Amino acid sequence: MNVFVWEGLFFIIKNYTNKVFALTNETGYDVYETIAVYKINNLINVVNKRGWRIMSGQFVGMYEIAKIANVTNAAVTNWRKRYSDFPKAVAELKSGPIFNAWEIDLWLDRRGNITSELLETKGGNNVFKKIVLIGRARLGKSRITARFIRYQQLFFKYFVGQGRDFTKVNVRLVVKKNCSDQGNHIRFISPNSTINGIQENFDEDGVIRFLDNIKNHNNYSRNHEKAGEKKELDPKEDFIEITTEASDLAISIMSSTDEGLIVTDTPGVSGDVEGLQDVSDADVYIFVMRSDNGSEFTDSINKMFPVLAGSKTMFIYNMGTSVEDETDYEDMTQHAQIAMHDFSKDLAKLSSGSIISTSIEVLNPAATVIPMGSFHDRRVNYAEQKFNEQLSVTLKKVLHENPHTLAEKDIAEVLNNPEYSQEEIIEFIKTILSTYNVATPVEEHSTFVETFLLQRHDRVKFNDNLRTLRLVRENRVEILKELFDKFDVLKVNENLPLPKMIQELVIQYCYKKLTLAVKFDCGISRGEHPFESNPPITMWAEEAIIAEDLIKSNATTSSNAFCSVMKAKGYTSSSWNYVRVPEIPYFGEYQYCNKKLEVIEACRLNKLPSKNSKELIFNSYNLALLKLGQYSVCTFVIEAISSSDDAMIWVKSLK
């Protein structure tokens, strides 16, 4: 080991030790063990993953620093000017300054990698588009999933069954455009297991250790009635999460503002949807099927129908046929189209014939079907090449095509058409938005807020033992089911002086807007820890519960103020220095999300009656997403008629 490595390790160890004791003294309670374990693990990662790779090179330039820190070159230039403790360059070359790699690594760690103060004004939608693959086992779901990550061979080797019924639980891939070595990991989530939260590096050795742990050490935790007994994998509550770098195909699918994709490979479905309870927030559902399981899919879709009804869908038809040229591929595409048209006849029985049923994508599988031919085991053949091309094109269109564009254009024209009463159309829109009823706010002592805060919830889902996250997901399914039930029975009101076409257009538009809003988790805060869960839904639900306190404390645009209020209210975390609150969290199509805390306060959602944590989270967070959907519609209407009205006042007036 050369002198640079020894010197670097000495300073890192010294810094970690000082940092542990400093944090222990600052917080006033014993966090030594937690932080020490994390820092020691981090040190091991530095040596194993960054030490030999970066330190062996000894030096890094501005470009390498920006890549390591996941920022722009301009940001690194600003750090050099702004911070006196930024490492001094060991040389100034014509190509730019160069630095000791270990000094940069140490400085980034001391600064919290990218600390809140550096990112105070950095915006970003924090969008990870979500894709879910559903289908019977042994149809190639896992093989399709593998093409979204950079390390495909590693995933293929350990997580693709190659014809066997392999996937027992949801495997969730969080693929990022930029993923540091430290953030490249695999984690097991099982609330009732002794190994819940175990984590390894996502590399060959790490995956081997990870799978060995699941096989040999997965027992029921001490709080379970079966404590100590062997625990089998449970698709209802267990899942594997892999955070890693996106493949070129995945990057081609993302928009410029997407931070990554979340791709979930679900257990094999044969009319059973047990493993699908945690994917109600998907942006697109991809159904992988073949000719002999249409009836099973009809049964599965029927069970999931309220969740799928307002969602985007795609179908992959696995034909397993050989494809040698373009002619073969065109023939296969034609056969897939015919098969999907036949399948749509089976799905037709799921339609109630309601107004919203004509806009439900899952009932029209031929519109987005991709044929899948026979792939080669050791090389990419023509069938796989064509499949990859079509998957990229179709997914990009499905994920990023605004489903509201045409409807909003038509509604705007109607609103400004002198043949119709603008006032009556607006009143009708408000009536449809009020289809989902909300209870009446009550006094604060009836809202369970204080009891919830005394339960010492952590801002990170794993440290919170997934308590908050599970309730968010359960509540989402309930709202989606109730929205579907209420909108599915809406009919044209013959007594209104509005044409049938306009009424149907408004009903379909409002249903889509509300369901997609309920599915899109959002919050004013961001988590920047290398092991951070994306999106940080637990923290977003927790901030919603104390929305009024955050607003009163002017903590909605200040990272330090936000963290102070969260800590004062009893929320815990060992990584507050990785939390930031950008001045403008969302822009573009998600701009309405900036009003989240305001809509909670305006509609008094924190004051709605709640007897337990589930009801409190339902009222404060899940209903806030629904209300944001209403706010988005009201904003669109106000802009369409060039009014100066306040959309928030409209939302407050909804019954």
C-alpha positions as CSV (number, residue, x, y, z in Angstrom):
1,M,0.0,0.0,0.0
2,N,1.5,3.3,-1.0
3,V,2.0,6.4,1.2
4,F,-1.0,8.2,-0.3
5,V,-3.4,5.4,0.8
6,W,-1.9,5.2,4.3
7,E,-2.1,9.0,4.7
8,G,-5.6,9.1,3.4
9,L,-6.8,6.3,5.7
10,F,-5.2,7.9,8.7
11,F,-7.1,11.2,8.2
12,I,-10.4,9.4,7.4
13,I,-10.2,7.4,10.6
14,K,-9.3,10.4,12.6
15,N,-12.2,12.4,11.1
16,Y,-14.8,9.7,11.6
17,T,-13.8,9.3,15.3
18,N,-14.1,13.0,15.9
19,K,-17.4,13.2,14.0
20,V,-18.9,10.4,16.0
21,F,-18.1,12.1,19.4
22,A,-19.2,15.5,18.1
23,L,-22.6,14.2,17.1
24,T,-23.0,12.3,20.3
25,N,-22.3,15.5,22.3
26,E,-24.5,17.7,20.1
27,T,-27.6,15.5,20.1
28,G,-27.6,14.9,23.9
29,Y,-28.4,11.2,23.6
30,D,-26.4,8.2,22.7
31,V,-26.1,7.9,19.0
32,Y,-22.5,6.6,19.2
33,E,-23.3,3.0,18.2
34,T,-25.5,3.8,15.2
35,I,-23.2,6.4,13.8
36,A,-20.1,4.4,14.5
37,V,-21.4,1.4,12.8
38,Y,-22.4,3.5,9.8
39,K,-19.1,5.2,9.6
40,I,-17.1,2.0,10.0
41,N,-19.1,0.5,7.2
42,N,-18.6,3.6,5.2
43,L,-14.8,3.4,5.8
44,I,-14.8,-0.2,4.6
45,N,-16.7,1.0,1.5
46,V,-14.1,3.7,0.9
47,V,-11.3,1.3,1.1
48,N,-13.0,-1.5,-0.8
49,K,-14.7,0.4,-3.5
50,R,-13.3,3.9,-3.7
51,G,-9.9,3.4,-2.0
52,W,-8.4,1.1,-4.5
53,R,-10.2,2.6,-7.5
54,I,-9.6,6.3,-6.8
55,M,-6.7,6.3,-4.3
56,S,-4.6,4.1,-6.5
57,G,-4.9,6.9,-9.1
58,Q,-3.9,9.3,-6.3
59,F,-5.3,12.4,-8.1
60,V,-8.6,13.7,-9.4
61,G,-9.6,16.8,-11.4
62,M,-12.7,19.0,-11.4
63,Y,-14.6,16.6,-13.7
64,E,-14.0,13.6,-11.5
65,I,-15.0,15.6,-8.3
66,A,-18.3,16.6,-10.0
67,K,-19.0,13.0,-11.0
68,I,-18.2,11.7,-7.5
69,A,-20.4,14.4,-5.8
70,N,-23.2,14.1,-8.5
71,V,-23.1,17.9,-9.3
72,T,-22.0,20.1,-12.1
73,N,-18.4,21.3,-12.8
74,A,-19.7,24.8,-12.0
75,A,-20.8,23.7,-8.5
76,V,-17.3,22.4,-7.8
77,T,-15.8,25.7,-9.0
78,N,-18.1,27.6,-6.6
79,W,-17.1,25.3,-3.7
80,R,-13.4,26.2,-4.2
81,K,-14.3,29.9,-4.0
82,R,-16.8,29.7,-1.2
83,Y,-15.2,27.3,1.3
84,S,-11.9,28.0,2.8
85,D,-11.5,24.3,3.9
86,F,-11.9,23.0,0.4
87,P,-8.7,20.9,-0.4
88,K,-5.8,22.8,-2.0
89,A,-4.8,21.8,-5.5
90,V,-1.5,19.9,-5.5
91,A,-0.9,21.3,-9.0
92,E,-2.4,23.7,-11.5
93,L,-2.1,22.1,-15.0
94,K,-3.2,23.6,-18.3
95,S,-6.2,21.3,-18.2
96,G,-7.1,22.5,-14.7
97,P,-6.3,21.9,-11.0
98,I,-5.7,18.4,-9.6
99,F,-6.2,17.3,-6.1
100,N,-5.4,14.4,-3.8
101,A,-8.3,12.0,-4.2
102,W,-8.5,11.1,-0.5
103,E,-8.7,14.8,0.6
104,I,-11.6,15.3,-1.7
105,D,-13.3,12.2,-0.4
106,L,-12.8,13.3,3.1
107,W,-14.1,16.8,2.4
108,L,-17.2,15.5,0.8
109,D,-17.9,13.2,3.7
110,R,-17.3,16.0,6.2
111,R,-19.7,18.2,4.2
112,G,-22.3,15.4,4.2
113,N,-21.4,14.5,0.6
114,I,-23.6,17.4,-0.7
115,T,-24.9,19.2,2.3
116,S,-28.1,21.2,2.7
117,E,-26.4,24.5,2.7
118,L,-24.9,23.8,-0.7
119,L,-28.2,22.6,-2.2
120,E,-30.5,25.2,-0.6
121,T,-31.6,26.7,-3.9
122,K,-31.3,23.5,-6.1
123,G,-34.7,22.6,-7.5
124,G,-35.8,19.5,-9.2
125,N,-39.0,17.5,-9.4
126,N,-37.4,14.5,-7.6
127,V,-39.3,12.3,-10.1
128,F,-38.7,8.6,-10.4
129,K,-41.1,7.2,-13.0
130,K,-42.4,3.9,-11.8
131,I,-42.8,0.8,-14.0
132,V,-44.3,-2.5,-12.8
133,L,-44.1,-5.8,-14.7
134,I,-46.9,-8.3,-14.1
135,G,-47.3,-11.7,-15.5
136,R,-47.2,-15.5,-14.9
137,A,-43.9,-17.0,-13.9
138,R,-41.4,-18.2,-16.6
139,L,-42.5,-15.6,-19.2
140,G,-39.3,-13.5,-19.1
141,K,-40.3,-10.7,-16.7
142,S,-37.0,-10.8,-14.8
143,R,-35.1,-10.9,-18.1
144,I,-37.0,-7.8,-19.3
145,T,-36.3,-6.1,-15.9
146,A,-32.5,-6.8,-16.3
147,R,-32.2,-4.5,-19.3
148,F,-32.9,-1.4,-17.2
149,I,-29.7,-1.6,-15.2
150,R,-26.0,-1.1,-16.1
151,Y,-24.9,-4.4,-14.5
152,Q,-27.2,-6.6,-16.4
153,Q,-25.1,-9.7,-16.2
154,L,-24.9,-9.5,-12.4
155,F,-28.7,-9.3,-12.2
156,F,-29.2,-11.9,-14.9
157,K,-26.9,-14.4,-13.1
158,Y,-28.6,-14.2,-9.7
159,F,-32.1,-12.9,-10.2
160,V,-33.3,-14.3,-13.6
161,G,-34.8,-17.8,-13.3
162,Q,-34.2,-18.8,-17.0
163,G,-37.4,-20.7,-17.2
164,R,-37.8,-21.5,-13.5
165,D,-40.4,-19.9,-11.2
166,F,-37.7,-17.6,-9.6
167,T,-39.2,-14.4,-8.3
168,K,-40.9,-15.1,-5.0
169,V,-41.3,-11.4,-3.9
170,N,-41.3,-8.0,-5.5
171,V,-37.8,-7.1,-6.7
172,R,-37.6,-3.3,-6.9
173,L,-34.9,-1.6,-9.0
174,V,-34.2,2.0,-8.3
175,V,-32.1,2.9,-11.3
176,K,-30.4,6.4,-11.4
177,K,-28.8,8.4,-14.1
178,N,-25.9,9.0,-11.7
179,C,-25.3,6.5,-8.9
180,S,-22.2,6.8,-6.7
181,D,-20.3,3.6,-5.7
182,Q,-21.6,4.2,-2.2
183,G,-25.2,4.4,-3.3
184,N,-24.9,1.1,-5.4
185,H,-26.5,-1.4,-3.0
186,I,-29.0,-4.2,-2.5
187,R,-31.4,-4.3,0.5
188,F,-33.9,-6.8,2.0
189,I,-37.2,-5.5,3.4
190,S,-39.2,-7.7,5.7
191,P,-40.7,-6.0,8.7
192,N,-41.1,-9.3,10.7
193,S,-37.7,-10.7,9.9
194,T,-34.5,-10.7,12.0
195,I,-32.6,-9.6,8.9
196,N,-35.0,-6.8,7.9
197,G,-33.0,-4.0,6.3
198,I,-29.8,-5.9,5.7
199,Q,-27.7,-4.3,3.0
200,E,-24.8,-5.2,0.8
201,N,-22.9,-3.6,-2.1
202,F,-24.5,-4.5,-5.4
203,D,-21.5,-6.5,-6.7
204,E,-20.7,-10.2,-7.0
205,D,-19.5,-10.7,-3.5
206,G,-22.2,-8.5,-2.0
207,V,-25.0,-10.3,-3.8
208,I,-23.7,-13.7,-2.7
209,R,-23.6,-12.6,0.9
210,F,-27.0,-11.1,0.6
211,L,-28.7,-14.2,-0.8
212,D,-26.9,-16.4,1.7
213,N,-28.4,-14.3,4.5
214,I,-31.9,-14.6,3.1
215,K,-31.5,-18.4,2.7
216,N,-29.9,-19.2,6.1
217,H,-30.7,-16.4,8.5
218,N,-34.3,-15.3,7.7
219,N,-36.1,-15.9,10.9
220,Y,-39.1,-14.3,12.6
221,S,-38.1,-11.3,14.8
222,R,-38.4,-11.4,18.6
223,N,-41.6,-9.3,18.5
224,H,-43.4,-11.9,16.4
225,E,-45.5,-14.8,17.8
226,K,-43.2,-17.2,15.8
227,A,-40.0,-15.5,17.1
228,G,-36.9,-17.5,16.2
229,E,-38.6,-19.8,13.7
230,K,-37.6,-20.0,10.1
231,K,-39.4,-17.4,8.0
232,E,-40.4,-18.1,4.4
233,L,-40.5,-15.2,1.9
234,D,-43.9,-13.5,1.9
235,P,-45.0,-11.7,-1.2
236,K,-47.4,-9.6,0.9
237,E,-44.8,-7.8,2.9
238,D,-41.3,-8.7,1.7
239,F,-39.3,-7.2,-1.1
240,I,-35.8,-6.8,-2.4
241,E,-34.6,-3.3,-3.3
242,I,-31.6,-2.7,-5.6
243,T,-30.3,0.8,-6.1
244,T,-27.9,1.0,-9.0
245,E,-26.9,2.8,-12.2
246,A,-29.3,3.0,-15.1
247,S,-28.6,1.3,-18.4
248,D,-28.4,3.1,-21.7
249,L,-31.9,1.8,-22.5
250,A,-33.3,3.1,-19.2
251,I,-31.6,6.5,-19.7
252,S,-33.1,6.7,-23.2
253,I,-36.6,6.4,-21.7
254,M,-36.1,9.1,-19.1
255,S,-36.9,12.8,-19.6
256,S,-34.3,15.5,-18.9
257,T,-36.0,16.2,-15.5
258,D,-36.3,12.5,-14.4
259,E,-33.8,11.5,-11.7
260,G,-34.3,7.8,-12.5
261,L,-36.7,4.9,-12.9
262,I,-38.2,2.5,-10.3
263,V,-38.8,-0.8,-12.0
264,T,-40.6,-3.6,-10.1
265,D,-40.5,-7.2,-11.1
266,T,-43.5,-8.9,-9.4
267,P,-44.0,-12.5,-8.4
268,G,-45.6,-14.7,-11.0
269,V,-49.3,-14.0,-11.3
270,S,-51.8,-16.7,-12.1
271,G,-55.1,-15.1,-11.1
272,D,-53.4,-14.2,-7.8
273,V,-52.4,-10.6,-6.9
274,E,-50.9,-11.1,-3.5
275,G,-47.6,-9.6,-4.5
276,L,-49.1,-6.5,-6.1
277,Q,-50.4,-4.6,-3.1
278,D,-47.4,-2.3,-3.0
279,V,-47.4,-1.1,-6.6
280,S,-50.6,1.0,-6.7
281,D,-48.5,4.1,-7.4
282,A,-47.1,2.9,-10.8
283,D,-46.9,5.3,-13.8
284,V,-47.3,2.3,-16.1
285,Y,-48.2,-1.3,-15.7
286,I,-46.6,-3.7,-18.2
287,F,-48.4,-7.0,-18.6
288,V,-46.2,-9.9,-19.9
289,M,-48.4,-12.6,-21.4
290,R,-48.7,-15.4,-24.0
291,S,-51.5,-17.1,-25.8
292,D,-52.5,-19.6,-23.2
293,N,-53.0,-17.3,-20.2
294,G,-55.5,-14.8,-21.3
295,S,-58.2,-16.0,-18.9
296,E,-55.8,-15.8,-16.0
297,F,-54.9,-12.2,-16.9
298,T,-58.6,-11.3,-17.2
299,D,-59.0,-12.6,-13.6
300,S,-56.0,-10.7,-12.3
301,I,-56.9,-7.5,-14.1
302,N,-60.4,-7.7,-12.7
303,K,-59.0,-7.9,-9.1
304,M,-56.8,-4.9,-9.7
305,F,-59.3,-3.0,-11.9
306,P,-59.9,0.0,-9.5
307,V,-56.1,0.6,-9.3
308,L,-55.5,0.1,-13.0
309,A,-58.5,2.1,-14.2
310,G,-56.9,5.5,-14.3
311,S,-53.4,4.2,-15.1
312,K,-51.3,3.8,-18.2
313,T,-50.7,0.3,-19.4
314,M,-48.6,-1.7,-21.9
315,F,-48.7,-5.3,-23.0
316,I,-45.8,-7.5,-24.0
317,Y,-46.8,-10.6,-25.9
318,N,-44.3,-13.4,-25.6
319,M,-44.5,-15.5,-28.7
320,G,-41.1,-17.2,-28.4
321,T,-40.7,-17.3,-32.2
322,S,-37.5,-17.0,-34.2
323,V,-37.0,-13.6,-35.8
324,E,-34.3,-13.3,-38.5
325,D,-35.2,-10.1,-40.3
326,E,-37.6,-7.2,-40.6
327,T,-40.2,-9.3,-42.4
328,D,-40.3,-11.8,-39.6
329,Y,-40.7,-9.0,-37.1
330,E,-43.6,-7.4,-39.0
331,D,-45.3,-10.8,-39.2
332,M,-44.9,-11.3,-35.5
333,T,-46.2,-7.8,-34.8
334,Q,-49.3,-8.5,-36.8
335,H,-49.9,-11.8,-35.0
336,A,-49.5,-10.0,-31.6
337,Q,-52.0,-7.3,-32.7
338,I,-54.6,-10.0,-33.7
339,A,-54.0,-11.8,-30.4
340,M,-54.6,-8.6,-28.4
341,H,-57.7,-7.8,-30.3
342,D,-59.0,-11.2,-29.3
343,F,-57.9,-10.6,-25.7
344,S,-59.8,-7.3,-25.6
345,K,-63.0,-9.3,-26.2
346,D,-62.4,-11.1,-22.9
347,L,-61.6,-7.8,-21.1
348,A,-64.8,-6.2,-22.4
349,K,-66.8,-8.1,-19.8
350,L,-64.9,-6.0,-17.1
351,S,-66.3,-2.8,-18.5
352,S,-69.5,-1.5,-16.9
353,G,-70.3,0.6,-19.9
354,S,-69.9,3.7,-17.8
355,I,-68.6,7.1,-18.9
356,I,-65.1,6.5,-17.6
357,S,-64.8,3.0,-19.0
358,T,-64.2,4.2,-22.6
359,S,-61.0,5.9,-21.4
360,I,-59.5,3.0,-19.4
361,E,-56.3,2.0,-21.2
362,V,-56.1,-1.6,-19.9
363,L,-59.2,-2.5,-21.8
364,N,-57.5,-1.7,-25.1
365,P,-54.3,-3.9,-25.1
366,A,-53.7,-3.7,-28.8
367,A,-52.9,0.0,-28.6
368,T,-49.5,-0.5,-26.9
369,V,-48.6,-4.2,-27.5
370,I,-45.0,-5.2,-28.1
371,P,-44.2,-8.6,-29.6
372,M,-41.4,-10.6,-27.9
373,G,-39.5,-13.2,-30.0
374,S,-37.0,-15.8,-29.0
375,F,-33.9,-14.4,-27.4
376,H,-30.4,-16.0,-27.5
377,D,-28.8,-16.9,-24.2
378,R,-25.3,-15.6,-24.9
379,R,-25.7,-12.7,-27.4
380,V,-28.2,-10.1,-28.5
381,N,-30.0,-11.5,-31.6
382,Y,-32.2,-9.7,-34.0
383,A,-35.4,-10.5,-32.0
384,E,-33.9,-8.9,-28.9
385,Q,-32.5,-5.9,-30.8
386,K,-36.0,-5.1,-32.2
387,F,-37.6,-5.7,-28.8
388,N,-35.2,-3.3,-27.1
389,E,-35.9,-0.6,-29.8
390,Q,-39.7,-1.0,-29.5
391,L,-39.6,-1.1,-25.7
392,S,-37.6,2.2,-25.6
393,V,-39.9,4.0,-28.1
394,T,-43.2,2.8,-26.6
395,L,-42.2,3.3,-23.0
396,K,-40.9,6.8,-23.6
397,K,-44.2,7.7,-25.3
398,V,-46.3,6.1,-22.6
399,L,-44.4,7.6,-19.7
400,H,-44.0,11.1,-21.0
401,E,-47.1,11.8,-23.2
402,N,-49.4,14.1,-21.2
403,P,-52.7,12.2,-21.0
404,H,-54.6,15.5,-20.4
405,T,-53.4,17.6,-23.3
406,L,-56.3,16.8,-25.7
407,A,-59.0,16.9,-23.0
408,E,-57.7,20.3,-21.7
409,K,-57.6,21.7,-25.2
410,D,-61.3,20.7,-25.8
411,I,-62.4,21.9,-22.4
412,A,-60.7,25.2,-22.8
413,E,-62.4,25.7,-26.2
414,V,-65.8,24.9,-24.6
415,L,-65.2,27.2,-21.7
416,N,-64.6,30.1,-24.2
417,N,-67.4,29.1,-26.6
418,P,-70.2,31.8,-26.4
419,E,-72.7,29.0,-27.3
420,Y,-72.3,27.6,-23.8
421,S,-72.7,29.2,-20.3
422,Q,-69.2,29.4,-18.9
423,E,-70.6,29.7,-15.4
424,E,-72.6,26.5,-15.8
425,I,-69.6,24.6,-17.1
426,I,-67.4,25.8,-14.2
427,E,-70.1,24.8,-11.7
428,F,-70.4,21.4,-13.4
429,I,-66.6,20.9,-13.1
430,K,-66.7,21.8,-9.4
431,T,-69.6,19.3,-8.9
432,I,-67.6,16.5,-10.5
433,L,-64.5,17.4,-8.5
434,S,-66.6,17.1,-5.3
435,T,-67.6,13.5,-6.2
436,Y,-65.2,12.3,-3.5
437,N,-66.6,13.6,-0.2
438,V,-64.3,14.8,2.7
439,A,-65.4,14.8,6.3
440,T,-65.8,17.9,8.4
441,P,-62.8,19.2,10.4
442,V,-63.0,19.0,14.2
443,E,-61.1,20.2,17.2
444,E,-57.4,19.3,17.2
445,H,-57.6,17.0,20.3
446,S,-59.6,14.5,18.2
447,T,-57.0,14.1,15.4
448,F,-54.5,11.7,16.9
449,V,-51.6,14.0,15.9
450,E,-50.1,14.2,19.4
451,T,-50.2,10.4,19.9
452,F,-48.6,9.9,16.5
453,L,-45.7,12.2,17.3
454,L,-45.1,10.4,20.6
455,Q,-44.5,7.2,18.7
456,R,-41.0,8.4,17.7
457,H,-41.2,8.0,13.9
458,D,-38.0,8.2,11.9
459,R,-37.9,10.1,8.6
460,V,-36.3,7.1,6.8
461,K,-38.7,4.2,5.9
462,F,-36.3,1.4,7.1
463,N,-35.6,3.1,10.4
464,D,-39.3,3.7,10.8
465,N,-39.8,-0.1,10.2
466,L,-42.0,0.8,7.2
467,R,-44.9,1.8,9.5
468,T,-45.7,5.1,7.8
469,L,-45.0,3.8,4.3
470,R,-47.3,0.8,4.6
471,L,-50.2,3.0,5.8
472,V,-49.6,5.4,2.9
473,R,-49.9,2.5,0.4
474,E,-53.0,1.0,2.1
475,N,-54.7,4.4,2.0
476,R,-53.8,5.0,-1.6
477,V,-55.5,1.7,-2.6
478,E,-58.6,2.7,-0.6
479,I,-58.9,6.1,-2.3
480,L,-58.4,4.7,-5.8
481,K,-61.1,2.1,-5.1
482,E,-63.5,4.7,-3.8
483,L,-62.7,7.1,-6.7
484,F,-63.4,4.3,-9.2
485,D,-66.7,3.3,-7.5
486,K,-68.0,6.9,-7.3
487,F,-67.0,7.9,-10.9
488,D,-68.0,4.6,-12.4
489,V,-71.7,5.3,-11.6
490,L,-71.7,8.9,-12.8
491,K,-74.2,9.5,-15.6
492,V,-75.0,12.4,-17.9
493,N,-77.4,14.8,-16.2
494,E,-80.2,15.3,-18.7
495,N,-81.5,18.3,-16.7
496,L,-78.4,20.3,-17.3
497,P,-78.2,22.6,-20.3
498,L,-74.8,21.1,-21.2
499,P,-74.4,18.7,-24.2
500,K,-73.7,15.0,-23.4
501,M,-70.3,15.2,-25.0
502,I,-69.1,18.0,-22.7
503,Q,-70.3,16.3,-19.5
504,E,-68.6,13.0,-20.5
505,L,-65.4,14.9,-21.3
506,V,-65.3,16.6,-18.0
507,I,-66.0,13.4,-16.0
508,Q,-63.3,11.5,-17.8
509,Y,-60.8,14.4,-17.4
510,C,-61.5,14.9,-13.7
511,Y,-61.2,11.2,-13.0
512,K,-57.8,10.9,-14.7
513,K,-56.5,14.0,-13.0
514,L,-57.5,12.9,-9.6
515,T,-56.3,9.3,-9.9
516,L,-52.9,10.3,-11.2
517,A,-52.6,12.9,-8.4
518,V,-53.3,10.3,-5.8
519,K,-50.6,8.1,-7.3
520,F,-47.9,10.9,-7.4
521,D,-46.2,11.2,-4.0
522,C,-44.8,14.6,-3.3
523,G,-43.3,16.8,-0.6
524,I,-41.3,19.9,0.0
525,S,-38.2,18.1,1.4
526,R,-35.5,16.0,-0.3
527,G,-33.1,13.4,1.1
528,E,-29.6,13.3,-0.3
529,H,-28.0,10.4,1.6
530,P,-26.3,7.8,-0.6
531,F,-28.6,5.2,0.8
532,E,-31.7,7.4,0.6
533,S,-34.9,5.8,-0.4
534,N,-36.4,7.5,-3.5
535,P,-38.9,9.0,-3.4
536,P,-38.7,9.7,0.4
537,I,-42.5,9.0,1.0
538,T,-42.1,8.4,4.7
539,M,-40.7,11.9,5.3
540,W,-43.3,13.5,3.0
541,A,-46.2,11.9,4.9
542,E,-44.6,13.0,8.2
543,E,-44.1,16.6,7.0
544,A,-47.8,16.6,6.0
545,I,-48.9,15.8,9.6
546,I,-47.2,19.0,10.9
547,A,-47.9,21.1,7.9
548,E,-49.2,24.1,9.9
549,D,-46.2,24.1,12.2
550,L,-43.8,24.1,9.2
551,I,-45.7,27.0,7.6
552,K,-45.9,29.0,10.9
553,S,-42.1,28.5,11.4
554,N,-41.3,29.7,7.9
555,A,-39.7,26.3,7.4
556,T,-41.0,25.6,3.9
557,T,-38.0,27.0,2.1
558,S,-35.2,26.6,4.6
559,S,-33.5,23.3,5.2
560,N,-32.2,24.2,8.7
561,A,-35.6,25.5,9.8
562,F,-37.4,22.4,8.3
563,C,-35.1,20.0,10.2
564,S,-35.4,22.0,13.4
565,V,-39.2,21.8,13.3
566,M,-39.2,18.1,12.4
567,K,-36.9,17.3,15.3
568,A,-38.8,19.5,17.7
569,K,-42.0,17.5,16.9
570,G,-40.3,14.2,17.7
571,Y,-39.2,12.9,14.4
572,T,-35.8,11.1,14.5
573,S,-33.0,10.6,12.0
574,S,-29.3,10.0,12.0
575,S,-28.9,11.9,8.7
576,W,-30.6,15.3,9.1
577,N,-27.6,16.9,7.5
578,Y,-28.6,15.2,4.2
579,V,-32.1,16.8,4.2
580,R,-32.7,19.8,2.1
581,V,-35.7,22.0,1.2
582,P,-35.3,23.7,-2.2
583,E,-36.9,27.1,-2.8
584,I,-38.9,25.7,-5.7
585,P,-39.3,21.9,-5.2
586,Y,-41.4,21.4,-8.4
587,F,-41.8,22.9,-11.8
588,G,-43.5,22.2,-15.1
589,E,-46.3,19.6,-15.0
590,Y,-45.7,19.0,-11.3
591,Q,-45.7,22.6,-10.3
592,Y,-49.1,22.2,-8.5
593,C,-47.2,20.0,-5.9
594,N,-45.6,23.2,-4.5
595,K,-49.0,23.9,-2.8
596,K,-49.0,20.7,-0.8
597,L,-48.6,22.2,2.7
598,E,-50.8,25.1,1.8
599,V,-53.6,22.9,0.7
600,I,-53.4,20.9,3.9
601,E,-53.7,24.1,5.9
602,A,-56.4,25.7,3.7
603,C,-58.6,22.6,3.7
604,R,-57.8,21.9,7.4
605,L,-56.9,18.3,6.6
606,N,-54.9,18.0,9.8
607,K,-58.1,18.8,11.7
608,L,-60.1,15.9,10.2
609,P,-61.2,13.3,12.8
610,S,-58.8,10.4,13.2
611,K,-58.7,7.7,15.8
612,N,-55.3,6.0,14.7
613,S,-52.2,6.5,12.6
614,K,-53.8,5.1,9.5
615,E,-56.7,7.6,9.6
616,L,-54.3,10.5,10.4
617,I,-52.0,9.7,7.5
618,F,-55.1,9.2,5.2
619,N,-56.4,12.6,6.1
620,S,-53.1,14.6,6.2
621,Y,-51.2,13.0,3.4
622,N,-53.3,10.9,1.0
623,L,-56.2,13.3,1.0
624,A,-53.7,16.1,0.4
625,L,-52.6,14.4,-2.9
626,L,-56.3,14.2,-3.9
627,K,-56.8,17.9,-3.0
628,L,-53.7,18.8,-5.1
629,G,-55.4,17.1,-8.0
630,Q,-58.4,19.3,-7.5
631,Y,-56.2,22.3,-7.2
632,S,-54.5,21.4,-10.5
633,V,-57.9,21.2,-12.3
634,C,-59.0,24.5,-10.8
635,T,-55.8,26.2,-11.8
636,F,-56.2,24.9,-15.4
637,V,-59.8,26.3,-15.6
638,I,-58.9,29.7,-14.1
639,E,-56.1,30.0,-16.6
640,A,-58.3,28.9,-19.5
641,I,-60.8,31.6,-18.8
642,S,-58.1,34.2,-18.0
643,S,-59.5,34.8,-14.6
644,S,-57.6,36.3,-11.6
645,D,-59.4,34.0,-9.1
646,D,-57.4,32.1,-6.5
647,A,-57.5,28.3,-7.2
648,M,-57.1,27.6,-3.5
649,I,-60.3,29.4,-2.7
650,W,-62.0,27.2,-5.3
651,V,-60.6,24.1,-3.7
652,K,-61.8,25.2,-0.3
653,S,-65.3,25.7,-1.6
654,L,-65.6,22.2,-2.9
655,K,-68.1,20.2,-0.9
